[in-house]
């Protein structure tokens, strides 16, 4: 009698294993579908890239300039994504490195330094400044960190305004690159496009590296990440320096593009807020979210401006509020959730006949 319950338990265990076996195997099917869909996504991205490459020969100079600005904002949003999206530190003053890169490039070009070298030296200067500021500033969290970054940008703008060798409040003229306007427009278009693509590849690499995993852990719970052995200070400073260098390069190219910079434009908090919203709209911490957010927000803004010349900011603000309310995780996360829901429906529909037959 003592052995009978154990035999019943073993029998029930075997029955449970027999019944559960099909259920355990079923989830394997979606993974195969994901592999099949991957070439489709690569093909779509390749087609989009080819379309953007061919765009300057298919449209007017106005739209070439519009898309050059879209690429610039997408590159800036992608730069911000490294520190704000992956790490969770709301850097509203990221534009300070844009201004540093722009002014360093302009000043060095006035000293007859070649444009590529001037842009790279401006990025190096921004990286050094970010490393020096990162050690004390990155100890702050939440809104304290955000306010500190805004304070740094405002203070830097006032400092540059009072530097006579940088033109002060009158601004700084950038030496013109000798080529025709059409050639110069094409050069700026493909430079900004290359920066956008390059930064996207960089973010993709970071997302799959130990640095990316560490930054996500810091975003989730910084204290827990430190307990698990992650050097949170080193990871945060590395992310901020990388973001600063990328932002400064964009600032340097913009200085060459515009031919003139001044403190209110180089250290514009409105622009910093704009590409911060683009990152949030597309999906913070995702690879393609900032790109999608930049395209959607800037093109919608351009359309609204053309239709509502006087109240375009109010209309654009309402659109942004509605998007944030109904898509709090960003467009990429909403798209991903939609695909997952569709996949679950297909999986459920595929198993119904089997369940009915059983």
C-alpha positions as a Markdown table, in Angstrom:
| # | Residue | x | y | z |
|---|---|---|---|---|
| 1 | Unk | 0.0 | 0.0 | 0.0 |
| 2 | Unk | 2.9 | 2.4 | 0.7 |
| 3 | Unk | 4.2 | 2.0 | -2.8 |
| 4 | Unk | 0.9 | 2.6 | -4.6 |
| 5 | Unk | 0.8 | 6.4 | -4.2 |
| 6 | Unk | 4.3 | 6.8 | -5.6 |
| 7 | Unk | 3.4 | 4.6 | -8.6 |
| 8 | Unk | 0.3 | 6.9 | -9.2 |
| 9 | Unk | 2.6 | 9.9 | -9.0 |
| 10 | Unk | 5.0 | 8.5 | -11.5 |
| 11 | Unk | 2.0 | 7.6 | -13.8 |
| 12 | Unk | 0.6 | 11.0 | -13.6 |
| 13 | Unk | 4.0 | 12.6 | -14.3 |
| 14 | Unk | 4.4 | 10.5 | -17.4 |
| 15 | Unk | 0.9 | 11.5 | -18.5 |
| 16 | Unk | 1.8 | 15.2 | -17.8 |
| 17 | Unk | 5.0 | 14.9 | -19.9 |
| 18 | Unk | 3.1 | 13.2 | -22.7 |
| 19 | Unk | 0.4 | 15.9 | -22.8 |
| 20 | Unk | 2.8 | 18.8 | -22.5 |
| 21 | Unk | 5.3 | 17.7 | -25.1 |
| 22 | Unk | 3.5 | 19.2 | -28.2 |
| 23 | Unk | 3.0 | 22.5 | -26.3 |
| 24 | Unk | 6.8 | 22.7 | -25.5 |
| 25 | Unk | 7.6 | 22.1 | -29.2 |
| 26 | Unk | 5.1 | 24.6 | -30.6 |
| 27 | Unk | 6.9 | 27.8 | -29.9 |
| 28 | Unk | 9.8 | 26.8 | -32.2 |
| 29 | Unk | 7.8 | 27.7 | -35.3 |
| 30 | Unk | 7.8 | 31.5 | -34.9 |
| 31 | Unk | 11.6 | 31.5 | -34.7 |
| 32 | Unk | 11.8 | 30.0 | -38.1 |
| 33 | Unk | 9.4 | 32.6 | -39.4 |
| 34 | Unk | 11.7 | 35.3 | -38.0 |
| 35 | Unk | 14.6 | 33.9 | -39.9 |
| 36 | Unk | 12.6 | 33.8 | -43.1 |
| 37 | Unk | 11.5 | 37.5 | -42.6 |
| 38 | Unk | 15.0 | 38.7 | -42.0 |
| 39 | Unk | 16.0 | 38.9 | -45.7 |
| 40 | Unk | 12.8 | 40.8 | -46.3 |
| 41 | Unk | 13.8 | 43.5 | -43.8 |
| 42 | Unk | 17.3 | 43.7 | -45.3 |
| 43 | Unk | 15.8 | 44.0 | -48.8 |
| 44 | Unk | 13.5 | 46.8 | -47.6 |
| 45 | Unk | 16.3 | 48.7 | -46.0 |
| 46 | Unk | 18.5 | 48.3 | -49.1 |
| 47 | Unk | 15.6 | 49.6 | -51.3 |
| 48 | Unk | 15.1 | 52.6 | -49.0 |
| 49 | Unk | 18.9 | 53.3 | -49.0 |
| 50 | Unk | 19.0 | 53.2 | -52.8 |
| 51 | Unk | 16.0 | 55.5 | -53.1 |
| 52 | Unk | 17.7 | 58.0 | -50.8 |
| 53 | Unk | 20.9 | 57.8 | -52.8 |
| 54 | Unk | 19.1 | 58.4 | -56.0 |
| 55 | Unk | 16.9 | 61.2 | -54.6 |
| 56 | Unk | 19.1 | 64.2 | -55.5 |
| 57 | Unk | 18.8 | 63.3 | -59.2 |
| 58 | Unk | 15.0 | 62.8 | -59.0 |
| 59 | Unk | 13.8 | 65.9 | -57.1 |
| 60 | Unk | 14.4 | 69.7 | -56.7 |
| 61 | Unk | 17.1 | 71.4 | -54.7 |
| 62 | Unk | 14.5 | 72.3 | -52.1 |
| 63 | Unk | 13.8 | 68.7 | -51.2 |
| 64 | Unk | 17.5 | 67.9 | -51.3 |
| 65 | Unk | 18.0 | 70.5 | -48.5 |
| 66 | Unk | 15.0 | 69.2 | -46.6 |
| 67 | Unk | 16.3 | 65.7 | -46.6 |
| 68 | Unk | 19.8 | 66.9 | -45.7 |
| 69 | Unk | 18.3 | 68.4 | -42.6 |
| 70 | Unk | 16.4 | 65.2 | -41.9 |
| 71 | Unk | 19.7 | 63.2 | -42.1 |
| 72 | Unk | 21.4 | 65.7 | -39.8 |
| 73 | Unk | 18.6 | 65.5 | -37.2 |
| 74 | Unk | 18.5 | 61.7 | -37.5 |
| 75 | Unk | 22.3 | 61.5 | -36.9 |
| 76 | Unk | 21.9 | 63.8 | -33.8 |
| 77 | Unk | 19.0 | 61.7 | -32.5 |
| 78 | Unk | 21.1 | 58.6 | -33.0 |
| 79 | Unk | 24.0 | 60.2 | -31.1 |
| 80 | Unk | 21.7 | 61.1 | -28.2 |
| 81 | Unk | 20.3 | 57.6 | -28.3 |
| 82 | Unk | 23.6 | 56.2 | -26.9 |
| 83 | Unk | 23.4 | 58.1 | -23.6 |
| 84 | Unk | 19.7 | 58.8 | -23.3 |
| 85 | Unk | 18.1 | 55.8 | -25.0 |
| 86 | Unk | 20.4 | 53.0 | -23.8 |
| 87 | Unk | 21.6 | 54.4 | -20.5 |
| 88 | Unk | 18.4 | 56.3 | -19.5 |
| 89 | Unk | 20.1 | 59.6 | -18.8 |
| 90 | Unk | 18.0 | 62.5 | -20.2 |
| 91 | Unk | 20.7 | 64.7 | -21.7 |
| 92 | Unk | 18.8 | 67.8 | -22.8 |
| 93 | Unk | 22.1 | 69.7 | -23.0 |
| 94 | Unk | 23.6 | 67.4 | -25.6 |
| 95 | Unk | 23.6 | 70.4 | -28.0 |
| 96 | Unk | 26.6 | 71.8 | -26.2 |
| 97 | Unk | 28.8 | 69.3 | -28.1 |
| 98 | Unk | 27.1 | 70.3 | -31.4 |
| 99 | Unk | 28.2 | 73.9 | -30.7 |
| 100 | Unk | 31.7 | 72.8 | -29.6 |
| 101 | Unk | 32.2 | 70.8 | -32.8 |
| 102 | Unk | 30.8 | 73.7 | -35.0 |
| 103 | Unk | 33.0 | 76.4 | -33.4 |
| 104 | Unk | 36.1 | 74.2 | -33.2 |
| 105 | Unk | 35.7 | 73.4 | -36.9 |
| 106 | Unk | 35.1 | 77.0 | -37.9 |
| 107 | Unk | 38.0 | 78.4 | -35.9 |
| 108 | Unk | 40.5 | 75.7 | -37.2 |
| 109 | Unk | 39.4 | 76.2 | -40.8 |
| 110 | Unk | 40.1 | 79.9 | -40.3 |
| 111 | Unk | 43.7 | 78.9 | -39.4 |
| 112 | Unk | 44.0 | 77.0 | -42.7 |
| 113 | Unk | 43.4 | 73.6 | -41.2 |
| 114 | Unk | 41.8 | 71.2 | -43.8 |
| 115 | Unk | 38.1 | 70.7 | -43.2 |
| 116 | Unk | 38.3 | 66.9 | -42.5 |
| 117 | Unk | 41.0 | 67.4 | -39.9 |
| 118 | Unk | 39.2 | 70.4 | -38.4 |
| 119 | Unk | 36.0 | 68.3 | -37.9 |
| 120 | Unk | 37.9 | 65.4 | -36.3 |
| 121 | Unk | 39.8 | 67.7 | -34.0 |
| 122 | Unk | 36.5 | 69.3 | -33.0 |
| 123 | Unk | 35.2 | 65.8 | -32.1 |
| 124 | Unk | 38.4 | 65.1 | -30.1 |
| 125 | Unk | 37.9 | 68.3 | -28.1 |
| 126 | Unk | 34.3 | 67.5 | -27.4 |
| 127 | Unk | 35.3 | 64.0 | -26.3 |
| 128 | Unk | 37.9 | 65.4 | -23.8 |
| 129 | Unk | 35.4 | 67.9 | -22.4 |
| 130 | Unk | 32.7 | 65.2 | -22.1 |
| 131 | Unk | 35.2 | 63.0 | -20.2 |
| 132 | Unk | 36.1 | 65.8 | -17.8 |
| 133 | Unk | 32.5 | 66.8 | -17.2 |
| 134 | Unk | 31.2 | 63.2 | -17.1 |
| 135 | Unk | 33.0 | 62.2 | -13.9 |
| 136 | Unk | 31.1 | 64.7 | -11.7 |
| 137 | Unk | 28.0 | 65.3 | -13.7 |
| 138 | Unk | 27.1 | 61.6 | -14.3 |
| 139 | Unk | 26.9 | 61.1 | -10.6 |
| 140 | Unk | 23.6 | 63.0 | -10.8 |
| 141 | Unk | 20.4 | 61.2 | -11.8 |
| 142 | Unk | 16.9 | 62.0 | -13.1 |
| 143 | Unk | 15.9 | 65.6 | -13.4 |
| 144 | Unk | 19.0 | 66.8 | -11.5 |
| 145 | Unk | 21.1 | 65.4 | -14.4 |
| 146 | Unk | 18.8 | 67.0 | -17.0 |
| 147 | Unk | 19.0 | 70.4 | -15.3 |
| 148 | Unk | 22.8 | 70.2 | -15.0 |
| 149 | Unk | 23.2 | 69.4 | -18.7 |
| 150 | Unk | 21.0 | 72.4 | -19.6 |
| 151 | Unk | 23.0 | 74.6 | -17.3 |
| 152 | Unk | 26.3 | 73.4 | -19.0 |
| 153 | Unk | 24.9 | 74.3 | -22.4 |
| 154 | Unk | 23.7 | 77.7 | -21.3 |
| 155 | Unk | 26.9 | 78.5 | -19.6 |
| 156 | Unk | 29.0 | 77.5 | -22.6 |
| 157 | Unk | 26.9 | 79.7 | -24.8 |
| 158 | Unk | 27.5 | 82.7 | -22.6 |
| 159 | Unk | 31.2 | 81.8 | -22.5 |
| 160 | Unk | 31.5 | 81.6 | -26.3 |
| 161 | Unk | 29.5 | 84.9 | -26.7 |
| 162 | Unk | 32.2 | 86.7 | -24.7 |
| 163 | Unk | 35.2 | 85.1 | -26.5 |
| 164 | Unk | 36.5 | 87.7 | -29.0 |
| 165 | Unk | 38.7 | 85.3 | -31.0 |
| 166 | Unk | 35.6 | 83.2 | -31.7 |
| 167 | Unk | 33.7 | 86.2 | -33.0 |
| 168 | Unk | 31.7 | 86.8 | -29.8 |
| 169 | Unk | 28.1 | 87.6 | -30.3 |
| 170 | Unk | 28.7 | 88.6 | -33.9 |
| 171 | Unk | 29.3 | 85.0 | -34.9 |
| 172 | Unk | 32.1 | 83.3 | -36.9 |
| 173 | Unk | 32.5 | 83.1 | -40.6 |
| 174 | Unk | 33.5 | 79.7 | -42.0 |
| 175 | Unk | 35.8 | 79.6 | -45.1 |
| 176 | Unk | 33.9 | 78.5 | -48.2 |
| 177 | Unk | 34.8 | 75.3 | -49.9 |
| 178 | Unk | 35.5 | 76.2 | -53.5 |
| 179 | Unk | 32.9 | 74.3 | -55.7 |
| 180 | Unk | 29.7 | 75.0 | -57.5 |
| 181 | Unk | 26.5 | 75.4 | -55.4 |
| 182 | Unk | 25.1 | 72.2 | -56.9 |
| 183 | Unk | 28.2 | 70.2 | -56.1 |
| 184 | Unk | 28.3 | 71.6 | -52.5 |
| 185 | Unk | 24.7 | 70.7 | -52.0 |
| 186 | Unk | 25.3 | 67.2 | -53.1 |
| 187 | Unk | 28.4 | 66.9 | -50.9 |
| 188 | Unk | 26.5 | 68.0 | -47.8 |
| 189 | Unk | 23.6 | 65.7 | -48.7 |
| 190 | Unk | 25.8 | 62.6 | -48.8 |
| 191 | Unk | 27.9 | 63.6 | -45.8 |
| 192 | Unk | 24.8 | 63.9 | -43.6 |
| 193 | Unk | 23.5 | 60.7 | -45.2 |
| 194 | Unk | 26.7 | 58.9 | -44.4 |
| 195 | Unk | 26.7 | 60.1 | -40.8 |
| 196 | Unk | 23.2 | 58.9 | -40.3 |
| 197 | Unk | 24.0 | 55.4 | -41.7 |
| 198 | Unk | 27.4 | 55.2 | -39.9 |
| 199 | Unk | 25.8 | 56.2 | -36.5 |
| 200 | Unk | 23.1 | 53.6 | -37.1 |
| 201 | Unk | 25.7 | 50.9 | -37.6 |
| 202 | Unk | 27.5 | 52.1 | -34.5 |
| 203 | Unk | 24.4 | 51.9 | -32.4 |
| 204 | Unk | 23.6 | 48.5 | -33.8 |
| 205 | Unk | 27.1 | 47.3 | -32.8 |
| 206 | Unk | 26.8 | 48.8 | -29.3 |
| 207 | Unk | 23.4 | 47.1 | -28.8 |
| 208 | Unk | 25.1 | 43.7 | -29.4 |
| 209 | Unk | 28.2 | 44.4 | -27.4 |
| 210 | Unk | 29.0 | 44.1 | -23.7 |
| 211 | Unk | 28.9 | 47.9 | -23.5 |
| 212 | Unk | 25.3 | 47.9 | -24.7 |
| 213 | Unk | 24.3 | 45.2 | -22.3 |
| 214 | Unk | 25.9 | 47.1 | -19.5 |
| 215 | Unk | 24.2 | 50.3 | -20.4 |
| 216 | Unk | 20.8 | 48.6 | -20.5 |
| 217 | Unk | 21.5 | 47.2 | -17.1 |
| 218 | Unk | 22.3 | 50.7 | -15.8 |
| 219 | Unk | 19.1 | 51.9 | -17.3 |
| 220 | Unk | 17.1 | 49.1 | -15.6 |
| 221 | Unk | 18.6 | 49.4 | -12.1 |
| 222 | Unk | 22.0 | 51.1 | -11.7 |
| 223 | Unk | 22.6 | 49.9 | -8.2 |
| 224 | Unk | 21.8 | 46.3 | -9.2 |
| 225 | Unk | 24.2 | 46.6 | -12.1 |
| 226 | Unk | 26.9 | 47.8 | -9.8 |
| 227 | Unk | 26.3 | 44.9 | -7.5 |
| 228 | Unk | 26.6 | 42.5 | -10.4 |
| 229 | Unk | 30.1 | 43.9 | -11.1 |
| 230 | Unk | 29.5 | 46.4 | -13.8 |
| 231 | Unk | 31.7 | 49.5 | -13.6 |
| 232 | Unk | 28.8 | 51.9 | -14.0 |
| 233 | Unk | 30.9 | 55.1 | -13.9 |
| 234 | Unk | 33.2 | 53.9 | -16.7 |
| 235 | Unk | 30.3 | 52.7 | -18.8 |
| 236 | Unk | 28.4 | 55.9 | -18.5 |
| 237 | Unk | 31.4 | 58.1 | -19.3 |
| 238 | Unk | 32.2 | 55.9 | -22.3 |
| 239 | Unk | 28.6 | 56.3 | -23.5 |
| 240 | Unk | 28.7 | 60.1 | -23.0 |
| 241 | Unk | 32.0 | 60.5 | -24.7 |
| 242 | Unk | 30.8 | 58.5 | -27.7 |
| 243 | Unk | 27.7 | 60.5 | -27.9 |
| 244 | Unk | 29.6 | 63.8 | -27.6 |
| 245 | Unk | 32.1 | 62.8 | -30.4 |
| 246 | Unk | 29.3 | 61.9 | -32.8 |
| 247 | Unk | 27.3 | 65.1 | -32.0 |
| 248 | Unk | 30.4 | 67.2 | -32.5 |
| 249 | Unk | 31.1 | 65.7 | -35.9 |
| 250 | Unk | 27.6 | 66.6 | -37.0 |
| 251 | Unk | 28.1 | 70.1 | -35.6 |
| 252 | Unk | 31.4 | 70.5 | -37.6 |
| 253 | Unk | 29.7 | 69.4 | -40.9 |
| 254 | Unk | 26.8 | 71.8 | -40.2 |
| 255 | Unk | 29.2 | 74.7 | -39.7 |
| 256 | Unk | 30.8 | 74.0 | -43.1 |
| 257 | Unk | 27.3 | 73.7 | -44.6 |
| 258 | Unk | 25.9 | 76.9 | -43.2 |
| 259 | Unk | 29.1 | 79.0 | -43.7 |
| 260 | Unk | 28.3 | 81.0 | -40.6 |
| 261 | Unk | 27.7 | 80.2 | -36.9 |
| 262 | Unk | 26.7 | 82.2 | -33.9 |
| 263 | Unk | 26.1 | 81.2 | -30.3 |
| 264 | Unk | 22.3 | 81.2 | -30.3 |
| 265 | Unk | 22.3 | 78.8 | -33.3 |
| 266 | Unk | 25.2 | 76.6 | -32.3 |
| 267 | Unk | 24.0 | 76.2 | -28.7 |
| 268 | Unk | 20.3 | 76.1 | -29.5 |
| 269 | Unk | 18.3 | 74.3 | -26.8 |
| 270 | Unk | 15.3 | 74.1 | -29.1 |
| 271 | Unk | 17.2 | 72.0 | -31.6 |
| 272 | Unk | 18.4 | 69.8 | -28.7 |
| 273 | Unk | 14.8 | 69.3 | -27.5 |
| 274 | Unk | 13.7 | 68.6 | -31.1 |
| 275 | Unk | 16.0 | 65.6 | -31.7 |
| 276 | Unk | 15.3 | 64.4 | -28.1 |
| 277 | Unk | 11.6 | 64.2 | -29.1 |
| 278 | Unk | 12.6 | 62.5 | -32.3 |
| 279 | Unk | 14.4 | 59.8 | -30.3 |
| 280 | Unk | 11.4 | 59.3 | -28.0 |
| 281 | Unk | 8.9 | 59.3 | -30.9 |
| 282 | Unk | 10.8 | 56.6 | -32.8 |
| 283 | Unk | 11.7 | 54.6 | -29.7 |
| 284 | Unk | 14.5 | 55.3 | -27.2 |
| 285 | Unk | 17.0 | 52.5 | -27.0 |
| 286 | Unk | 16.1 | 51.0 | -30.4 |
| 287 | Unk | 18.4 | 50.9 | -33.4 |
| 288 | Unk | 16.1 | 52.4 | -36.0 |
| 289 | Unk | 13.8 | 54.3 | -33.7 |
| 290 | Unk | 15.6 | 57.7 | -33.8 |
| 291 | Unk | 15.9 | 57.5 | -37.7 |
| 292 | Unk | 12.1 | 56.8 | -38.0 |
| 293 | Unk | 11.3 | 59.6 | -35.5 |
| 294 | Unk | 13.5 | 62.1 | -37.3 |
| 295 | Unk | 11.8 | 61.3 | -40.7 |
| 296 | Unk | 8.3 | 61.4 | -39.3 |
| 297 | Unk | 8.6 | 64.5 | -37.1 |
| 298 | Unk | 10.6 | 66.7 | -39.5 |
| 299 | Unk | 8.6 | 65.8 | -42.6 |
| 300 | Unk | 5.3 | 66.3 | -40.7 |
| 301 | Unk | 6.6 | 69.5 | -39.3 |
| 302 | Unk | 7.6 | 70.7 | -42.8 |
| 303 | Unk | 4.1 | 69.8 | -44.1 |
| 304 | Unk | 2.4 | 71.5 | -41.2 |
| 305 | Unk | 4.5 | 74.6 | -41.7 |
| 306 | Unk | 3.6 | 74.8 | -45.4 |
| 307 | Unk | -0.2 | 74.5 | -44.5 |
| 308 | Unk | -0.3 | 76.6 | -41.3 |
| 309 | Unk | 2.3 | 79.3 | -41.6 |
| 310 | Unk | 1.2 | 81.2 | -38.5 |
| 311 | Unk | 0.1 | 78.4 | -36.1 |
| 312 | Unk | 2.3 | 75.6 | -37.3 |
| 313 | Unk | 4.1 | 75.2 | -33.9 |
| 314 | Unk | 0.7 | 74.8 | -32.1 |
| 315 | Unk | -0.5 | 72.2 | -34.6 |
| 316 | Unk | 2.8 | 70.3 | -34.5 |
| 317 | Unk | 2.7 | 70.4 | -30.7 |
| 318 | Unk | -0.8 | 68.9 | -30.7 |
| 319 | Unk | 0.4 | 66.1 | -33.1 |
| 320 | Unk | 3.3 | 65.3 | -30.8 |
| 321 | Unk | 1.1 | 65.2 | -27.7 |
| 322 | Unk | -1.3 | 62.8 | -29.4 |
| 323 | Unk | 1.5 | 60.5 | -30.6 |
| 324 | Unk | 3.1 | 60.4 | -27.1 |
| 325 | Unk | -0.2 | 59.7 | -25.4 |
| 326 | Unk | -1.2 | 56.9 | -27.7 |
| 327 | Unk | 2.4 | 55.6 | -28.5 |
| 328 | Unk | 4.3 | 56.0 | -25.3 |
| 329 | Unk | 6.9 | 53.4 | -26.2 |
| 330 | Unk | 7.6 | 54.9 | -29.6 |
| 331 | Unk | 6.8 | 53.9 | -33.2 |
| 332 | Unk | 9.3 | 51.1 | -33.3 |
| 333 | Unk | 8.0 | 49.4 | -30.2 |
| 334 | Unk | 4.4 | 49.8 | -31.4 |
| 335 | Unk | 5.4 | 48.3 | -34.7 |
| 336 | Unk | 7.2 | 45.5 | -33.0 |
| 337 | Unk | 4.2 | 44.8 | -30.7 |
| 338 | Unk | 1.9 | 44.8 | -33.7 |
| 339 | Unk | 4.0 | 42.2 | -35.5 |
| 340 | Unk | 4.1 | 40.1 | -32.3 |
| 341 | Unk | 0.3 | 40.2 | -31.9 |
| 342 | Unk | -0.1 | 39.3 | -35.6 |
| 343 | Unk | 2.4 | 36.4 | -35.1 |
| 344 | Unk | 0.4 | 35.1 | -32.1 |
| 345 | Unk | -2.8 | 35.3 | -34.1 |
| 346 | Unk | -1.3 | 33.3 | -36.9 |
| 347 | Unk | 0.1 | 30.7 | -34.4 |
| 348 | Unk | -3.3 | 30.4 | -32.7 |
| 349 | Unk | -5.1 | 30.0 | -36.0 |
| 350 | Unk | -2.6 | 27.4 | -37.1 |
| 351 | Unk | -3.2 | 25.3 | -34.0 |
| 352 | Unk | -7.0 | 25.4 | -34.0 |
| 353 | Unk | -7.6 | 22.6 | -36.5 |
| 354 | Unk | -5.2 | 20.4 | -34.6 |
| 355 | Unk | -7.0 | 21.2 | -31.3 |
| 356 | Unk | -10.4 | 20.5 | -32.8 |
| 357 | Unk | -9.2 | 17.2 | -34.3 |
| 358 | Unk | -7.8 | 16.2 | -30.9 |
